[in-house]
Amino acid sequence: MQTTYLAPTGLSDRRFIVIVVAVVLLAVAPFVLGRYVLHSMIVAMIFMLPAIGLNLIVGFTGLLSLAQAAFFGIGAYASALMAIHWGTPFYVNFPLAGIVAGVIAAPLAVPALRLRTTSFVMCTLGFVIISQAVSKNWVSVTRGDMGLSNVPNPEFFLGPLSFTVSTIVGQYYLLLIIACAMVALMYGIVRSAAGRNMIAIRENETLAESMGVPTWRVKLSVFVLSAFFAGLGGSVYVHYLTIVSPLTFQTHYTTTILIIVLGGGPGTITGAILGSFLFVGLSEALRIAPEIRMILYGLCLLVLVFWFPKGFSSLIEWFWSKFTPAQKAGSE
């Protein structure tokens, strides 16, 4: 899978100001928005985490993986089981859920990455089906179709004091902090030498290998890293909704995460961010017409594909180039 996007460059002063303004607007959102809109924004930020991971492997490395929903569900189950059986707090479950997903991804990646294009896609899709079957049939651990419930909300300790993030405003700010941290982490990755190796593989793997890029090691690392981000997303998902079931592995989640990345703008830092808010917001807004909701959603996707084949972030870049002629489209 090849794309024509350029490598990200450094942040200009104007872009930095725009980012600061956007974060400030998101910080004051609970003071002006209702509970339902806040809930939608929380869901968008939850899906942003697996989308960031998928963007690394699809957008920056050029490998189309459909396994992200499986790692999302694995992270959710891992976090829920640790919280229920061991009583571990959220700040322990959160990183461990990502690590568990990454550890499970590693042995899958070894044979899968030796496959070519369509075979690799089918292999990752097969892993989603296997994961859902395991969650359904390993009843002694997962409770089968009943799933796990009463997962505690995030709890934090400050010395002898403890507080639980149970309100929607508290959950919103927690997700906002996590989302900002994960976007910063993604920015650091794609701006590093590892990020440049990923882009080199995407553009021409054979040439990259001939120039000394350890292509196998890079692809393996990116696959594990994408699973790590998905596992983190699963952890915040289950601690927000307090339940998880085999439905977490359904193809709806796979397509949602994929639409966020491809529709937002693969291979761009802003793509996963814009895509998360755009497509989750669009899906929620169309609930006003439940009978034709999915038809309208599909039509919106068709319009987006025809008007913005490089993703919605290309529209933002076009507007940005009008105000800052020195900044060319494709830079981040």
N, C-alpha and C positions, 0 to 999 in steps of 0.2 A: 504494500500500500504506500503510494508516494503522494506527497503534497508539495506545494510550492511556497509554503510560508517561509519567511525569513527568520533567522535566529533573533531572539530578543536582544535589544540593546539596553543600555542603562536608562534609569528613570531621569527625565528632565525635571527642572524645577516646576514647570507648569503641571506635568503629570503628577508630581508629588503633591502639589496643592490640590489637584482634583481628587486624589485618593484621600487626603486628609478631610476634605469637605464631605466626600461620600461617607467616610467612617463617622463623622460628626452627625450627619443626617440620620444614619442608621442608629446612632446612639440616642438620639432624641425621639425616634419613631414611637416608642411606647407611650409618650406623652400626647401624641396626636392620633394614633391609630387604635382601632378597636381590637378586641380579643381575637376575632376570627382572622383578621389580617395578620396579626402577630403570629398566630398559629401557622398560617401559610408561610410566613417568612422563616419561622423555625424549621418547618419541613424543608423549605428551599435550602437552608444552611446545612441541614442534615445530609441531603442528597449532594450537596457541594463536595463533601469529603470523598465519597467513592468516585465522583465525577473528576476530581483532581487526579486521583490515581489512574483512572481510565485515560485521562488526557495525556498523562505521561507516557503510557504505553501505546495509545492509538495516535495521538496528535504529534508527540515529539519523537517517538521511536518508529512509528509506522506499522505496528502490529495490532491487528483487529482482534481483541479478546472479548468474549461474551461471559466470562466467568466472574465479573465483578459482583453480580447479585449473590453468587455463592459465598464469596468472601465477606460480603455485607452481612449475610445471614449467619455465617460462622462467627463473626465478631459479635453479633447480637446475642447468639446463644452462649458464647463463651463468657460474655460480660454478665448475662443473666444468671448463669449457673454459678459463677464465682460469688455474685452478690447474694444469691438465695442460700447456697450451701455453706459458704465460707464466711459470709458476712463482710466481705472486703468492700471498702468504700469506692466511690466512683473514680477518684483520681488514681486508684490502683487498677481497677478494672479497665479503664479507658486505654492506657498504653498496652496492657497485657492482651486486650482483645485484638489490637492491631498486630501484636507480635504473634499471637496464635494463628491469625489469618496468614501472616507472612510465612510462618514455619510450615503450615500446610501447603502453601503455594509452591514452596521450593521443590519438593519431590515431583509435583505435577509439572513444573516448568521444565525439568530435565528432559523427559521424553517429548513433551508438547512442542518445545522450541526447536526440535529437530524436524518438525513437520513443516510443510510448505503451506502458504496462504489458506486455502479453503479447509485443508485438513486440520490446521491449527485452530481455525474458527470452530469447526465441528467438535474438536477435542475440548475446547473451553466450554462449549454449550453442553456437551455430555457431562462435564463436571458439575454443572448447575443441576442437571437432572438427578445425578447420583446424590448430591448433597441434599436435595429435597426428599429423595427416597429415604435417606438415612435419618433425616429429622422426623419423618413420618413413622418409621418402623423401629427406631431405637427408643421404644416407649419408656423403658426403665430410667432413661436419662432425660429425654426430651418431652415426655408425656404425649408423644404422638401428635395426632391432630388437635388435641386440646391445647397444646403449647404450654408455655410457662407464663404465669401471671404473678401479680403482686411484686414485681421487680421494684426495688426502692428507688425513689428519686435521688439525684446526686446529693451527697452529704459531705460537708467539709468541716474541718476542725481547726480552730485557732486557739492553741493552748488548751485550757480546760473547757472552752466554749465550742459548741458545734451548732451548725445550722443546716437545714435541708432546703435545697432549691426546689420548691414545690409549686410556686406561683408561675403563671405564664410569663410575667415580666422577668422574673428571675431566670427562668429557662431561656428566655430570649437573649438576655445579656451573657449568659454562660455560652450559648451557641455562638454569639457574635464574637466573643473572645477567642473561642476555639477556631472558628472559621478564619478570623484574621491571622491567627498563628499558623494555621495550615497553609493559607495562601502565601504567607511570608516564607514558609518552609519550601513550598513549591518554587517560589521565585528564586530562592537560594540554590535549589537543585538545578534548575534549567539555566541559571547563570554561571554554574560551575563547569569545570572540565567534563564532568559526567554528563551534563546537559548538552555540551557541544558534541560529545561522542554519540549521544542519543540522536541528535539531529543529523549527524554524519551517516548513521546507519539508516535513518529514514530516507535520506536523499539517495544514497547508493551504498548498499551494504558491502558489495564486493570491493569497491574503491576504498571504503573506510577500512576494511580488513587489510588491504594491501598497504595502507598508510600506517599500520601498526595499531589500529583501534581494536581492543579485545572485544570483538562483537558478541561472542557467546556470553562472556562474563557480564557485559553491559546489559544484554537482553534479559539474562537471568535476574540481575539485580533490579531492573525496572519492573519485571513481572512480580517479584516479591514485594517491591515497594508499592506497587499499585494495589496489591492485596492488603498491605499494611494500612493504607489510607481507607480502603473499603471496610476493614475491620474496625477502624476508629469510628467510621460512620455508623456501623451497626451498633456499637456501644452507646453512642449518644441517642440513637433511635430507641433502643430498648429502655434506657433510663428516662426517656421523655414519655413514651407511650405506656411504659411499665408492663407491656406484654410482648410476647414473640411467639410465632407459630410457623409451621412449614410454609405458610403463604408468603413468608419473607423471601423464599427462594423462587417465587413464581416469575415467569418471563416478563410480567408487567414491569417489575423492578429493573430487569435487564434492559428492556427497551427504553424505560424512562431515563436511566443513567446514560445510555448511548445517545439518546436524543439530546440530552443536555450538552454533551460534549460536541457532537457533530453540528447541532443547531446553534450552539453558542459560539463555536469557532475552534476547531481542533488545532493544536499546535500554538495556541496563544494563551497567555496567562489570564486575560480577561474572559476568555471563552467559557470556562467552567463557571465562573462567577455570574456572568450575565445569563448564561443558559439556565442555571439553577433557579434564579428569580423569575426569569421570563417564562419557562415552561411549567414550573410548579404554579406560578401565579395564573397563567393562562388556563391550566387544568382546573384550578379552583374557581376562576371567574366563570367558566362555562357551565358550572353547576346550576346556574339560573335556568338552563334549558336541559334538564337531565335526559330527556328522550333523544335528543339529537346531539348530546354533548360530544361523543366520540367522533361523530361525523364532522362537527365543526372543528374539533381538535385536529383531525386528519387534514381538513382543508387548510387550516392555518399552517400545518407542516408543509403542505404542497406549495403554498405561497412563499414560505420562507426558503424552500429549496430553489425555487425558480428565481426569486429576487436576490437572495443572498447565498449563493452556492458555497461560499467560504465561511458561512456562519454569521450570526447576528453581530459578532464583534467587528466584522468588516464594515458595517454601517457606522459604528462608533468611530472606527479609524477614518472613514470618509469625512464625517463631521469634524473630527479632530484636525485633519489635514487642511480643512478650509480655514480654521482659525490659527493654525501653526504651520505655515507653508514649509518651514525648514524641517519639520518632522514628517517623514514619509511613511505611508501606510506599510504595515508589517512590523514596525518597531513597537515595542511594548513600553 
